[in-house]
């Protein structure tokens, strides 16, 4: 019996050695970096198009997100920014899942190109920085629409902006699942694939105002209901984009880029009915780098504003000092401080192999629905609901 167990143990160890050997990175570091770039280029034609493919989309995006960020940030097992040989399994898994995905629609047919024939952008286009960009060279921003089948039942429209600073879009945590949440609660939703580096920072809020105008302009043609109700939900930098868009609601793209010629879409309103900056309630020009307070005085239709942040969020200390100013500026303002949540956890319900669930922050989605629907007169606006304003 002991001999049999010993033989079994030897066989198991041998199998382990074979598997471990098979998983070793066969490339030099420079060769591996080239392989990573090749795979990321291919993956980008899949990960931004959730309606065009079937398969393990969540894990695909997690792997893509980690590997893409590793080129300019520290991602395990690296100890500093940059791709390392130890990320071979991440690369291999990304490639395997991508190749297993089943295409069910033409990717381009599942998204809306918000700038159409022209785009407000610096001229010439950025030539440097694409080698560490989240996107392929020449990326154009677009919307992933999540429209309800029965538009007669739609309560409003929600534009969702995933966070990621100026460098990326955390769609797997703060984009696609958030759209599905709002769909489940009766709202059309749209994930905005905004521009990030190497594009200029102003392009991010320009993409948001253009997206709002685009949805309103095409409401009849695309059969979109209730475009008078335009809600924004942005995370981290996406929240900052919301605040910038509120401050610049009357700014047309030609005022940022003089060689851009406005079209009929740019004549539409970029007003927001309700704004939800989630761990992104920045009343200062954080992304622009000036640190100055944003000027909301030119906006005569300030949206109802509901902000959220966790007490363990590194941005907590930057946001709280501005709350009194925000409360004085926005007539309808509520804020929730979650006691146990760090940064970047989205709905707070967890993302497989990436972000754990954080119970207290997981309260904000339903609180946001209550806030929205009380403002839309879809449910009574009670005294208790108003107390959210004093929770900070």
C-alpha positions in Angstrom: 0.0 0.0 0.0 2.8 2.4 0.9 4.5 1.6 -2.4 1.4 2.4 -4.3 1.0 5.7 -2.5 4.7 6.5 -3.1 4.3 5.8 -6.8 1.1 7.9 -7.0 3.0 10.8 -5.2 5.9 10.5 -7.7 3.4 10.6 -10.6 1.6 13.6 -9.2 4.9 15.4 -8.7 6.0 14.5 -12.2 2.8 15.9 -13.6 3.3 19.1 -11.6 6.8 19.5 -13.0 5.5 18.9 -16.5 2.7 21.5 -16.1 5.1 24.0 -14.4 7.6 23.5 -17.2 4.9 23.9 -19.9 3.8 27.2 -18.3 7.3 28.7 -18.3 7.6 31.8 -20.5 9.5 30.6 -23.6 10.3 34.2 -24.7 13.0 36.7 -23.8 11.7 39.8 -22.1 11.9 41.8 -25.4 10.2 39.0 -27.3 7.5 38.8 -24.7 6.8 42.5 -24.8 6.2 42.2 -28.6 3.8 39.3 -28.0 1.9 41.2 -25.3 1.4 44.2 -27.7 0.2 41.8 -30.5 -2.3 40.2 -28.2 -3.6 43.5 -26.7 -4.1 44.9 -30.2 -6.3 41.8 -31.0 -8.1 41.8 -27.7 -9.2 45.5 -28.1 -11.3 44.4 -31.0 -13.3 42.2 -28.6 -13.3 43.7 -25.1 -15.0 46.9 -26.0 -17.9 45.1 -27.8 -19.8 43.1 -25.2 -22.9 42.7 -27.5 -20.8 41.2 -30.3 -19.3 38.2 -28.6 -20.3 35.3 -26.4 -18.0 33.5 -23.9 -16.2 34.2 -20.6 -16.3 38.0 -21.3 -15.7 39.0 -17.7 -12.5 37.0 -17.3 -11.4 38.1 -20.8 -11.7 41.8 -19.7 -10.0 41.2 -16.4 -7.0 39.7 -18.1 -6.9 42.4 -20.7 -7.2 45.1 -18.1 -4.4 43.8 -16.0 -2.0 43.2 -18.9 -2.7 46.5 -20.5 -2.1 48.4 -17.3 1.1 46.5 -16.6 2.8 48.5 -19.4 2.6 51.7 -17.4 1.6 50.6 -13.8 2.8 48.1 -11.3 0.8 44.8 -11.8 1.7 41.6 -10.0 4.1 39.9 -10.1 6.0 43.0 -11.2 7.5 45.2 -8.5 7.5 48.3 -10.7 5.7 49.5 -13.8 6.4 47.4 -16.9 5.7 44.0 -18.4 7.6 41.2 -16.8 8.2 37.5 -17.8 6.1 36.4 -14.8 3.0 37.7 -16.5 3.1 34.9 -19.1 0.2 33.0 -17.6 -1.9 36.2 -17.7 -1.0 36.7 -21.4 -1.6 33.0 -22.2 -5.0 33.0 -20.5 -6.0 36.2 -22.3 -5.1 34.7 -25.7 -6.9 31.4 -25.0 -10.1 33.1 -23.9 -10.1 35.6 -26.8 -9.7 32.7 -29.3 -12.5 30.9 -27.6 -15.0 33.8 -27.9 -17.8 33.3 -30.4 -18.7 36.3 -32.5 -22.4 36.8 -32.8 -22.6 40.2 -34.5 -20.5 42.7 -36.4 -18.8 44.7 -33.6 -19.3 48.0 -35.4 -23.0 47.4 -35.6 -23.3 47.1 -31.8 -22.0 50.5 -31.0 -22.7 54.2 -31.8 -19.9 56.4 -33.1 -20.7 59.6 -31.4 -18.5 61.9 -33.5 -19.5 60.4 -36.9 -17.8 62.2 -39.8 -15.7 64.5 -37.7 -14.2 64.6 -34.2 -13.2 67.5 -32.0 -9.5 66.8 -31.4 -6.1 68.4 -31.5 -4.6 68.7 -35.0 -2.5 66.8 -35.8 -3.6 63.7 -33.8 -1.3 62.6 -31.0 1.6 60.7 -32.6 3.4 59.6 -29.4 2.2 57.5 -26.4 0.2 54.9 -28.3 2.7 52.2 -27.3 1.4 52.3 -23.7 -2.1 53.5 -24.5 -5.2 51.5 -23.4 -6.4 51.8 -27.0 -5.2 51.1 -30.6 -3.8 54.1 -32.4 -6.4 56.5 -33.7 -9.1 55.2 -31.3 -12.5 56.9 -31.7 -14.9 57.1 -28.8 -18.3 55.4 -28.9 -21.3 54.2 -26.9 -22.3 50.7 -26.0 -26.1 51.0 -25.9 -28.2 48.9 -23.5 -31.7 49.6 -24.6 -34.8 48.1 -23.1 -37.0 46.1 -25.4 -40.2 48.0 -24.4 -39.4 51.7 -24.6 -42.9 52.6 -23.3 -41.7 51.4 -19.9 -38.4 53.3 -19.9 -38.0 55.7 -16.9 -35.0 57.5 -18.3 -31.5 57.2 -19.8 -28.2 56.7 -18.0 -24.8 57.4 -19.5 -22.1 55.5 -17.6 -18.5 56.5 -17.5 -16.0 54.0 -16.1 -13.0 55.4 -14.1 -9.4 55.1 -14.9 -7.8 58.5 -14.7 -6.4 59.6 -18.0 -5.0 56.1 -18.7 -7.8 53.5 -19.0 -11.5 52.6 -18.6 -12.4 50.1 -15.9 -15.4 48.7 -17.8 -15.4 45.3 -16.3 -16.1 46.7 -12.8 -17.6 50.2 -13.5 -19.1 49.9 -17.0 -20.9 46.9 -18.3 -22.3 45.5 -15.0 -23.5 49.0 -14.1 -25.4 49.2 -17.4 -27.0 45.9 -16.6 -28.0 47.1 -13.2 -29.8 50.2 -14.5 -31.4 48.1 -17.3 -32.8 45.8 -14.5 -34.3 48.9 -12.8 -36.1 50.2 -15.9 -33.5 52.6 -17.6 -31.8 52.7 -20.9 -28.1 52.6 -20.3 -25.0 53.5 -22.4 -21.4 52.8 -21.6 -19.2 55.6 -22.9 -15.9 54.5 -24.2 -14.3 57.9 -23.7 -10.9 58.9 -24.9 -7.9 58.5 -22.6 -4.1 59.0 -23.1 -2.5 60.0 -25.4 -5.6 62.2 -26.1 -5.9 65.5 -24.3 -7.7 65.5 -20.9 -10.4 67.9 -22.2 -11.5 65.2 -24.7 -12.9 63.2 -21.9 -15.6 65.6 -20.9 -16.1 66.6 -24.5 -16.9 63.0 -25.2 -19.5 63.0 -22.4 -21.3 66.2 -23.5 -21.3 64.9 -27.1 -22.7 61.5 -26.0 -25.6 63.3 -24.2 -26.3 65.4 -27.3 -26.0 62.4 -29.6 -28.6 60.4 -27.7 -31.0 63.3 -27.7 -30.5 64.1 -31.4 -31.1 60.5 -32.4 -34.0 59.8 -30.0 -36.7 59.6 -32.7 -34.5 57.8 -35.3 -33.3 55.2 -32.9 -36.6 54.9 -31.0 -35.2 56.1 -27.7 -37.8 57.1 -25.1 -37.5 59.7 -22.3 -34.4 61.6 -23.5 -35.6 64.5 -21.5 -34.4 62.5 -18.5 -30.6 62.2 -18.9 -28.7 60.7 -16.0 -25.0 60.4 -15.7 -23.2 57.8 -13.5 -19.4 58.1 -13.5 -16.7 56.5 -11.3 -13.5 58.2 -10.1 -12.3 60.0 -13.2 -15.7 59.3 -14.8 -17.2 61.3 -11.9 -14.7 64.1 -12.5 -15.8 64.1 -16.2 -19.4 64.5 -15.0 -18.5 67.5 -12.9 -16.5 69.0 -15.8 -19.4 68.5 -18.1 -21.8 70.2 -15.7 -19.5 73.2 -15.5 -19.0 73.3 -19.3 -22.6 72.5 -20.3 -22.7 75.5 -22.7 -19.3 75.0 -24.2 -19.4 73.7 -27.8 -16.5 71.7 -29.2 -15.4 74.5 -31.5 -14.6 76.6 -28.4 -12.0 74.0 -27.4 -10.8 73.2 -30.9 -11.1 76.2 -33.2 -10.8 74.1 -36.4 -13.7 71.9 -35.5 -17.0 72.8 -37.3 -20.1 72.2 -35.2 -22.9 70.0 -36.6 -26.6 69.6 -35.7 -25.8 67.3 -32.9 -23.7 70.0 -31.2 -26.8 72.2 -31.1 -28.6 69.8 -28.8 -28.8 70.3 -25.0 -26.0 68.7 -22.9 -28.1 69.2 -19.7 -28.0 66.4 -17.1 -31.2 65.8 -15.1 -29.4 63.8 -12.3 -25.7 63.2 -11.8 -24.1 60.3 -9.8 -20.4 60.9 -9.3 -19.3 57.7 -7.5 -16.0 58.2 -5.7 -15.5 61.0 -8.2 -17.3 64.1 -6.7 -14.5 66.5 -7.7 -15.6 70.1 -7.5 -12.0 71.1 -8.4 -10.2 70.7 -11.7 -8.5 67.5 -10.5 -7.9 65.9 -13.9 -6.9 69.3 -15.5 -4.2 69.6 -12.9 -4.9 73.2 -11.8 -6.7 72.3 -8.6 -9.0 75.3 -9.0 -12.7 75.1 -8.2 -14.8 74.4 -11.2 -17.1 77.3 -12.2 -20.7 76.0 -12.2 -22.2 79.6 -12.5 -22.9 79.3 -16.3 -25.2 76.3 -15.8 -28.7 77.5 -15.1 -30.1 73.9 -14.9 -27.9 72.2 -12.3 -28.8 68.5 -12.0 -29.7 66.8 -8.8 -26.5 65.5 -7.4 -25.8 62.2 -5.5 -22.2 61.5 -4.5 -20.6 58.4 -2.9 -17.2 57.6 -1.5 -15.8 55.0 0.9 -14.0 56.0 4.1 -11.0 53.8 3.1 -10.8 55.4 -0.3 -7.5 57.3 -0.9 -9.4 60.1 -2.5 -11.7 60.6 0.6 -9.5 63.4 2.0 -9.6 65.3 -1.3 -13.4 65.1 -1.7 -14.7 65.8 1.8 -13.3 69.4 2.2 -15.3 70.5 -0.8 -18.7 69.2 0.3 -19.9 72.4 1.9 -19.1 74.3 -1.3 -20.9 71.7 -3.4 -23.9 71.7 -1.1 -24.1 75.5 -1.4 -23.8 75.3 -5.2 -26.2 72.4 -6.0 -29.7 73.0 -4.6 -30.5 69.3 -4.6 -27.5 67.4 -3.2 -27.0 64.2 -1.3 -23.9 62.3 -0.2 -23.2 58.9 1.2 -20.0 58.0 3.0 -19.5 54.2 3.1 -17.6 53.3 6.2 -15.6 50.3 5.0 -15.0 50.8 1.2 -11.8 51.5 -0.7 -11.5 52.9 -4.2 -12.6 51.3 -7.4 -15.1 48.7 -6.4 -18.0 49.7 -8.6 -21.3 48.3 -7.5 -19.6 46.8 -4.5 -20.7 43.2 -5.4 -17.4 41.9 -6.6 -15.7 41.0 -9.9 -14.3 37.5 -10.3 -10.5 37.2 -10.0 -10.2 41.0 -9.7 -12.2 43.0 -7.1 -13.7 41.6 -3.9 -17.1 42.7 -2.7 -17.4 45.5 -0.1 -20.7 45.3 1.7 -21.2 48.9 2.8 -20.5 50.4 -0.6 -22.9 47.9 -2.1 -25.7 50.0 -0.6 -25.2 52.9 -3.0 -26.9 51.5 -6.1 -30.3 51.1 -4.4 -29.8 54.4 -2.6 -29.1 56.0 -6.1 -32.3 54.4 -7.5 -34.3 55.9 -4.6 -32.7 59.3 -5.1 -33.4 59.2 -8.9 -37.0 58.0 -8.7 -37.9 60.4 -5.9 -36.7 63.3 -8.1 -38.5 61.9 -11.1 -41.7 61.6 -9.0 -41.7 57.8 -9.5 -41.9 57.3 -5.8 -42.8 59.6 -2.8 -40.0 61.9 -1.7 -40.1 61.4 2.0 -38.5 63.2 4.9 -36.4 60.1 5.6 -35.0 60.2 2.0 -33.9 63.8 2.5 -31.8 62.8 5.5 -29.2 61.3 3.1 -28.0 64.9 2.7 -26.9 65.0 6.2 -25.2 61.6 6.3 -21.8 63.1 5.9 
